[in-house]
Amino acid sequence: MKHIKIAIADDYTIFRDGLKVGLAIDDNLEVILEAGDGEDLVKGLETHKPDVIIMDLKMPVMDGMEATKLIKKKYPEIKIVVVTMYDDEKFVIHLMEIGASGYLLKNADADEIRKAVYSVYETGYYFNNVVSNALLKKLVIKGNIKPSFKEGVELTEREQDVLKLICAEKTAVEMGQQLFLSPRSVEGIRQRLIDKVGVRNTAGLVMFAVKNGII
């Protein structure tokens, strides 16, 4: 099992401490960096490289939204799970568009937080009921969201297969087993899909799949 390095950014020490206790139950998860605001976090990333950041949205100096934008530009490989008290649809979608990999509410229990960490690490994103396909579908249909996809995207049958499995939250290994491909080939197809569709991450691919009736 892979060792996953985690950073926590939240201005409440008590929340960070509680989170550390919840994560410490799992030996594969290690908190290597803590920050009280987005600026501290960005500074900390110069010396510590986490795989996953658990990021509060509302912080002083630099908030989670600003920090997410900056970090995704500089370190696109780092996955970000946003934790907030707001389940506002506009927030969810905007955060996904700027590169967040998952969205949790502050009342999430330790199990769900650990699940989200594994999910973003292995598949590139985490969807719970707050960011479910139904929500994306509703937003796309209502026209509240206009993600910018490339025009006239033609997907091969293999690319469609991979996209459907991505939407089903399968890992690269599980996809490979199902499609008789190596995880590396699956990862290559996923990257090709991202380039072809013109999105930033896997969440964008799911939104594309919903909008085009692929799922």
Secondary structure, DSSP 4 states (H G I P E B T S, - for coil): ---EEEEEE-S-HHHHHHHHHHHHTSTTEEEEEEESSHHHHHHHTTT---SEEEEES--SSS-HHHHHHHHHHH-TTSEEEEEES---HHHHHHHHHTT--EEEETT--HHHHHHHHHHHHHHS-B--GGG-HHHHHHHHHHT-----PPTT----HHHHHHHHHHHTT--HHHHHHHHT--HHHHHHHHHHHHHHHT-SSHHHHHHHHHHTT--
